[in-house]
Amino acid sequence: MDASDEFSNTPVSGATATGVDTLPGGGERLSASDSGSARDDGDLDRRLCDDVFSRYERFSDADQSTLAFPMLGGGRAEPWNRDCLRHVFIHACTVGSGGVMTQRELKGLYNYTRNVEAAMDAATRPFTDAFKTVWRFIAAVRRYKRTLIVPLNWRKVVMSIDGRQYTVFFRDALRAAQDEVMQANPEDLYCGASCSADHESGSMDTSTDPSTTTPDTVLCNAWDGEMYKRQKEHVQVTLHLGTRVLGFYLYSDSPVLSSSSAVSAYPLRMRVINISTDKVRWVTLAYIPQVEAKFLETMRGQEVRAELLQRILHVVFRTSLLADHDGMWLNLPGGGCERVSPRALLYVSDQPEERAVLCLKGSGCLFPCTACTVGRDTSCTEAGTSAPAKDVHETVLAQLRSVLMGNFGGAGAMRTEAEMAHSLNSLVPALAAWAGLRNGSRMLYRLPGFDRLRVCFSFHMSVLFVLS
């Protein structure tokens, strides 16, 4: 990132890049026909990725977003900067439901601290002198919380769908990944085996060759998985020599609501797998509002919920989608940079959320499996084990045609026919614009993963139900 707070297309520390660099985070995405490359001109997959991206750019959600939590006050000598009071503010921001004290709890903390100072009969009473009333203390805690939140650059946008307005709080995924990398220790960063080393040796490293993954392979980490191997292979073939994979694990689960009683929303989280530590850290990227329960029972309510989810995914990963096809420079802790391509390697969710993210029909449809085309009637039989994989190109193209079809005579029947043929919804998945998912190795339908906690919970509940 440069001084203007945009993602830079030039390396830091005096390094130089060869070839065409990536666009800045706020730049307009070029279609394949504008790239000036003969390879891109003939790359139908790349053009379709750009079409999917443009489909959600027309809403201008990123341009309409504003800073959600601007700094409060300023220019004053804040009390938490004093050593004798800092521990009180840390306690106020780390204790309570979700790490946040309610106003009632803050009043209790205020009275307790004043009583402790009075009982000590000390010559100075810094807390009592600083806060003559409880309201001054609560206002100071609010300002202290804001100083912690402001650097995270949370943004807010109001999305209008079908006459309803939904307020969405989000962070840019690529900016959040850069912040996580800069906070990590240099020895905890790992980007996989060097692509340049593979190129110089004249052959691909067998440890990252997808064809070497056998059914009895023990998968110890993300670098052993087929998803990473396929994505790295795509990066090696299409991007500059030495470009590494910046891998993201994503997570969302609609039944997991926030702890706040003021809103009904569930979190979208991300983990940067290039940061290898004993303590796994998931970063919250957005809060996805829940659609009203009664409205969600209607067909239009389901369509509104689907559009809302896809627009949020687009605005969160927008700069990642701008950088993935060409690569970008990632600043490293301690100085220097690394050329990387952001790639989604896993999306952890339950089955209904999985189908919603990929814009596929839910339970009861003709083709209930996300990864293959097994029919509903044969999904639990031996015949279902040989079903072919779902065609990413054909399915996404059918979705794109459906949303661009308009309302001419017969359009509704054609959309219904496409939905029945592929068990899809007439909406394009925003993640289909990501390199390696829609184009290249086409791993879009291999992206979802199980929510292990939910599976274990469901299993135990089933056992309890049987025993009862």
C-alpha positions in Angstrom: 0.0 0.0 0.0 1.3 3.4 -0.8 0.9 6.8 1.0 -2.5 7.4 -0.5 -3.8 4.2 1.3 -4.3 2.4 -2.0 -2.8 -0.9 -3.0 0.3 -0.2 -5.0 1.2 -1.6 -8.4 4.9 -1.0 -7.8 7.1 -2.8 -5.2 8.5 -1.2 -2.1 12.1 -1.2 -1.0 13.4 -0.4 -4.4 12.4 -3.7 -5.9 11.3 -3.7 -9.6 8.7 -5.8 -11.3 8.7 -7.1 -14.9 5.7 -7.2 -17.2 2.3 -5.6 -16.6 1.5 -4.9 -13.0 -1.8 -5.1 -11.3 -4.4 -2.3 -11.1 -4.7 -0.2 -8.0 -7.5 -1.2 -5.6 -9.8 1.5 -6.7 -9.1 1.2 -10.4 -11.5 0.0 -13.1 -11.2 -3.6 -14.1 -10.2 -4.3 -17.6 -12.0 -6.9 -19.7 -10.1 -9.5 -21.6 -10.6 -7.6 -24.8 -8.9 -4.5 -23.3 -5.8 -6.3 -21.9 -3.8 -6.1 -25.1 -2.8 -9.7 -24.8 -3.6 -12.2 -27.5 -3.9 -14.9 -24.8 -6.5 -12.9 -23.0 -8.4 -12.0 -26.2 -9.0 -15.7 -26.7 -9.7 -16.5 -23.0 -13.4 -16.9 -22.8 -13.2 -17.8 -19.1 -11.4 -14.5 -18.3 -14.1 -12.5 -20.1 -16.8 -14.3 -18.2 -15.0 -13.5 -14.9 -15.0 -9.8 -16.0 -18.7 -10.0 -16.9 -19.5 -11.4 -13.4 -17.5 -8.7 -11.8 -19.2 -6.0 -13.9 -22.6 -7.4 -12.9 -22.1 -6.4 -9.3 -20.0 -3.2 -10.0 -23.2 -1.6 -11.4 -24.6 -1.3 -7.9 -21.6 1.0 -6.9 -21.8 -0.3 -3.3 -18.1 0.3 -2.8 -18.3 3.9 -4.0 -21.3 4.7 -1.9 -19.8 3.3 1.3 -18.6 5.6 4.1 -16.3 5.3 7.1 -18.4 3.5 9.7 -16.5 4.6 12.8 -14.8 8.0 12.5 -12.6 9.1 15.3 -14.4 10.8 18.3 -13.0 14.0 19.8 -9.4 14.5 19.2 -6.8 17.0 20.3 -7.3 16.4 24.0 -5.2 14.7 26.6 -7.2 11.4 26.9 -7.2 9.7 30.3 -6.2 6.3 29.0 -2.8 7.6 28.1 -2.0 7.9 31.8 -0.4 4.7 33.2 -2.5 4.8 36.4 -5.8 4.7 34.4 -5.0 2.6 31.3 -5.8 -0.8 33.1 -9.4 0.4 33.8 -10.0 1.1 30.1 -8.5 -2.3 29.1 -10.8 -4.0 31.6 -13.8 -2.1 30.3 -13.1 -3.2 26.7 -12.3 -6.9 27.4 -14.9 -8.0 29.9 -18.6 -8.5 29.4 -20.7 -10.1 26.7 -18.7 -10.2 23.5 -15.9 -8.3 25.2 -18.1 -5.2 25.5 -19.5 -3.9 28.8 -23.1 -2.6 28.9 -23.9 0.8 30.2 -25.1 -0.8 33.5 -21.9 -2.7 33.8 -19.8 0.4 33.2 -21.8 2.2 36.0 -20.9 -0.7 38.3 -17.2 -0.5 37.3 -17.3 3.3 37.9 -18.8 2.9 41.4 -16.5 0.0 42.4 -13.3 1.9 41.3 -14.4 5.0 43.2 -15.1 3.0 46.4 -11.7 1.3 46.1 -9.9 4.6 45.8 -11.8 6.0 48.8 -11.1 2.9 51.0 -7.3 3.2 50.3 -7.3 6.7 51.8 -4.5 7.6 49.3 -3.1 11.1 48.9 -4.1 11.1 45.2 -7.2 9.6 43.6 -6.5 9.7 39.8 -9.8 7.9 38.8 -12.0 10.1 41.0 -10.2 13.3 39.9 -10.4 12.4 36.2 -14.1 11.4 36.2 -16.4 13.6 38.4 -19.5 11.9 37.0 -20.2 8.4 35.7 -21.2 9.9 32.3 -17.8 11.3 31.8 -16.3 7.9 32.4 -18.8 6.2 29.9 -18.0 8.9 27.3 -14.3 8.3 27.7 -14.7 4.5 27.3 -16.6 5.1 24.1 -13.8 7.3 22.7 -11.2 4.6 23.8 -13.1 1.9 21.9 -13.3 4.1 18.9 -9.5 4.5 18.9 -9.2 0.7 18.7 -11.7 0.3 15.9 -10.7 3.2 13.6 -7.4 1.5 12.4 -9.5 -1.5 11.2 -11.1 0.8 8.6 -14.7 -0.6 8.9 -17.0 0.9 6.3 -20.8 1.1 6.1 -23.1 1.0 3.1 -26.9 0.9 2.8 -28.0 -1.6 0.2 -31.5 -1.0 -1.3 -33.2 -4.1 -2.6 -36.9 -4.4 -3.5 -37.8 -1.2 -1.6 -36.0 -2.4 1.6 -32.8 -1.0 3.0 -30.1 -3.1 4.7 -27.2 -1.5 6.5 -24.0 -3.5 6.0 -20.8 -3.1 8.0 -17.7 -4.5 6.2 -14.0 -4.4 5.8 -12.0 -4.8 2.6 -10.6 -8.4 2.6 -7.3 -7.6 0.9 -6.6 -4.6 3.2 -7.4 -6.8 6.2 -5.1 -9.5 4.9 -2.3 -6.9 4.5 -2.9 -5.8 8.1 -2.7 -9.4 9.4 0.6 -10.0 7.5 2.2 -6.8 8.8 1.3 -7.8 12.4 2.7 -11.3 12.1 6.3 -12.3 12.9 8.4 -12.7 9.7 9.3 -16.3 10.7 5.5 -17.2 10.9 4.9 -16.3 7.2 5.0 -19.0 4.6 3.9 -18.7 0.9 4.7 -22.2 -0.2 7.6 -23.4 -2.3 9.2 -20.8 -4.6 7.6 -20.7 -8.1 10.9 -19.4 -9.5 12.7 -22.4 -8.1 10.3 -24.7 -9.9 10.8 -22.8 -13.1 14.6 -22.9 -13.0 14.6 -26.6 -12.3 12.6 -27.2 -15.4 9.9 -29.2 -13.7 7.1 -28.7 -11.2 7.8 -29.6 -7.6 6.1 -33.0 -7.0 5.0 -31.9 -3.6 2.7 -29.3 -5.2 1.7 -31.3 -8.3 -2.1 -32.0 -8.1 -1.7 -35.3 -9.9 0.4 -36.7 -7.1 -2.4 -36.5 -4.5 -3.6 -40.1 -3.9 -6.6 -41.2 -1.9 -4.4 -42.3 1.0 -2.4 -39.0 1.1 -2.3 -37.5 4.7 -3.2 -33.9 4.4 -1.3 -32.1 7.2 -1.9 -28.5 6.2 -3.3 -26.2 3.4 -0.2 -26.8 1.2 -1.1 -30.5 0.9 -4.6 -30.0 -0.4 -5.6 -30.2 -4.0 -7.2 -26.8 -3.9 -3.8 -25.1 -3.1 -2.0 -27.3 -5.7 -4.4 -26.4 -8.4 -4.3 -22.7 -7.6 -0.5 -22.6 -7.5 -0.4 -24.4 -10.8 -2.7 -21.8 -12.3 -0.6 -18.9 -10.8 2.6 -20.5 -12.3 1.1 -20.7 -15.7 -0.7 -17.4 -16.0 1.2 -14.9 -13.8 4.7 -13.4 -13.5 7.5 -15.6 -12.5 7.9 -15.7 -8.7 4.2 -14.9 -7.9 3.0 -16.7 -4.8 -0.5 -17.7 -3.6 -2.0 -15.6 -0.9 -4.5 -18.1 0.4 -7.8 -17.3 2.2 -10.0 -19.5 4.2 -13.5 -18.1 4.5 -16.3 -18.8 7.0 -19.9 -17.8 7.4 -22.9 -19.5 9.0 -26.3 -17.8 9.0 -27.6 -19.3 12.2 -24.7 -17.8 14.1 -26.0 -14.3 15.0 -24.1 -11.4 16.6 -24.3 -11.0 20.3 -25.7 -7.4 20.0 -29.4 -7.0 20.7 -29.6 -4.0 18.4 -29.0 -5.8 15.1 -29.7 -9.3 13.7 -26.7 -10.2 11.6 -24.2 -13.0 11.2 -20.4 -12.6 10.6 -18.3 -13.4 7.5 -14.8 -14.3 8.6 -11.4 -14.9 6.9 -8.2 -16.6 7.8 -4.9 -15.9 6.0 -3.3 -19.4 5.7 0.1 -17.9 4.9 0.3 -17.0 8.6 1.3 -20.2 10.3 1.0 -20.0 14.1 -0.2 -22.3 16.9 -3.2 -19.9 17.5 -5.5 -19.8 14.5 -6.8 -16.2 13.9 -10.1 -15.6 12.1 -10.7 -12.0 11.1 -14.3 -10.6 10.8 -14.9 -9.0 7.4 -18.6 -8.2 7.5 -21.9 -8.6 9.3 -24.6 -9.9 6.9 -28.0 -8.7 7.9 -30.8 -11.2 8.3 -33.9 -10.8 6.2 -37.2 -10.6 8.1 -38.4 -14.1 8.9 -41.9 -13.7 7.5 -40.6 -12.1 4.3 -38.0 -14.8 3.9 -40.8 -17.4 3.7 -41.9 -15.9 0.4 -40.2 -16.4 -3.0 -39.4 -12.7 -3.3 -37.9 -12.8 0.2 -35.5 -15.6 -0.8 -34.5 -13.6 -3.9 -33.8 -10.5 -1.8 -31.7 -12.5 0.7 -29.7 -14.1 -2.2 -29.0 -10.7 -3.9 -28.0 -9.2 -0.5 -25.5 -12.0 0.2 -23.9 -11.7 -3.2 -23.5 -8.0 -3.1 -21.9 -8.2 0.3 -19.4 -10.9 -1.0 -18.6 -8.6 -3.9 -18.0 -5.4 -1.9 -15.8 -7.3 0.7 -13.6 -9.1 -1.9 -13.7 -6.4 -4.6 -10.0 -5.4 -4.4 -9.1 -9.1 -4.2 -11.0 -9.7 -7.4 -9.1 -6.8 -9.0 -5.7 -8.2 -8.0 -6.1 -11.9 -8.4 -5.8 -12.2 -12.2 -2.6 -10.1 -12.5 -1.0 -10.2 -9.0 -0.1 -7.5 -6.6 2.7 -6.5 -4.3 2.2 -7.4 -0.6 4.2 -5.5 2.0 6.1 -7.8 4.5 6.9 -7.1 8.1 10.5 -5.9 8.6 10.6 -4.4 5.1 10.5 -5.8 1.6 7.5 -7.1 -0.4 6.3 -10.2 -2.2 4.3 -10.5 -5.4 1.2 -12.5 -4.6 -2.2 -13.5 -6.1 -5.1 -13.6 -3.6 -6.9 -16.9 -3.9 -9.9 -18.4 -2.0 -9.0 -21.9 -1.0 -11.9 -22.9 1.3 -15.3 -21.6 2.2 -16.5 -23.2 5.5 -20.3 -23.2 6.1 -23.3 -25.4 6.6 -25.1 -26.8 3.6 -27.9 -24.2 3.2 -25.3 -21.4 3.3 -23.0 -23.3 0.9 -25.9 -23.4 -1.7 -26.7 -19.8 -1.1 -23.1 -18.6 -1.7 -23.0 -20.5 -5.0 -26.5 -19.5 -6.0 -27.7 -23.1 -6.2 -31.1 -24.4 -5.1 -31.5 -25.8 -1.7 -32.9 -29.1 -0.4 -35.4 -30.9 -2.5 -33.9 -29.9 -5.9 -33.1 -32.4 -8.6 -29.3 -32.1 -8.2 -28.6 -31.7 -4.4 -24.8 -32.2 -4.6 -22.7 -29.0 -5.1 -19.6 -30.7 -6.6 -21.2 -33.2 -9.0 -24.3 -33.9 -11.0 -25.7 -36.8 -9.1 -29.4 -37.0 -9.2 -31.7 -36.8 -6.1 -32.9 -40.3 -6.6 -29.5 -41.9 -6.9 -27.5 -39.7 -4.5 -27.5 -42.4 -1.8 -26.9 -45.4 -4.0 -23.8 -46.9 -5.6 -24.7 -45.4 -9.0 -24.2 -41.9 -7.5 -20.5 -42.5 -6.9 -19.8 -42.3 -10.6 -21.6 -39.1 -11.3 -19.6 -36.5 -13.3 -18.4 -33.3 -11.8 -20.6 -30.2 -12.2 -19.5 -28.1 -15.1 -18.5 -24.7 -13.8 -18.4 -23.0 -17.2 -21.8 -24.3 -18.2 -23.5 -23.6 -14.9 -22.2 -20.0 -14.4 -22.9 -19.1 -18.0 -26.5 -20.3 -17.6 -26.8 -18.1 -14.5 -25.3 -15.1 -16.3 -27.7 -15.6 -19.2 -30.6 -15.8 -16.9 -29.9 -12.5 -15.1 -29.2 -10.7 -18.5 -32.3 -12.1 -20.1 -34.7 -9.3 -19.3 -38.5 -9.6 -19.1 -39.4 -10.2 -22.8 -42.1 -12.8 -23.7 -40.9 -16.3 -22.8 -38.0 -15.1 -20.6 -39.6 -16.5 -17.5 -40.0 -19.9 -19.0 -36.4 -20.0 -20.2 -35.2 -19.0 -16.8 -37.3 -21.7 -15.2 -36.0 -24.3 -17.7 -32.3 -23.4 -16.9 -33.0 -23.5 -13.1 -34.5 -27.0 -13.4 -31.8 -28.3 -15.7 -28.9 -27.2 -13.3 -30.7 -26.8 -10.0 -29.5 -23.2 -9.9 -31.0 -19.8 -9.0 -31.2 -17.0 -11.5 -28.4 -15.1 -9.9 -24.6 -15.1 -10.5 -22.3 -16.1 -7.6 -20.0 -13.1 -6.9 -17.1 -15.5 -6.2 -17.3 -16.7 -9.8 -15.2 -13.6 -10.7 -12.3 -15.0 -8.7 -9.3 -16.3 -10.6 -9.0 -20.1 -10.3 -12.6 -20.6 -9.3 -14.4 -19.6 -12.5 -11.5 -19.8 -14.9 -8.2 -21.8 -15.0 -8.7 -25.0 -12.9 -12.4 -24.0 -12.3 -12.5 -25.0 -8.6 -15.7 -23.0 -7.8 -17.7 -26.1 -6.7 -14.7 -27.5 -4.9 -14.5 -24.5 -2.6 -17.1 -25.3 0.1 -16.1 -27.2 3.2 -17.9 -28.6 6.2 -18.5 -26.7 9.4 -16.9 -29.4 11.7 -18.4 -27.9 14.8 -21.9 -28.0 13.3 -21.5 -31.6 12.0 -20.4 -32.7 15.5 -23.2 -30.9 17.1 -25.8 -32.4 14.7 -24.3 -35.8 15.3 -24.6 -35.6 19.1 -28.1 -34.2 18.8 -29.1 -37.1 16.6 -27.7 -39.6 19.1 -29.5 -37.9 22.0 -32.8 -38.0 19.9 -32.4 -41.7 19.2 -31.5 -42.5 22.8 -34.5 -40.6 24.1 
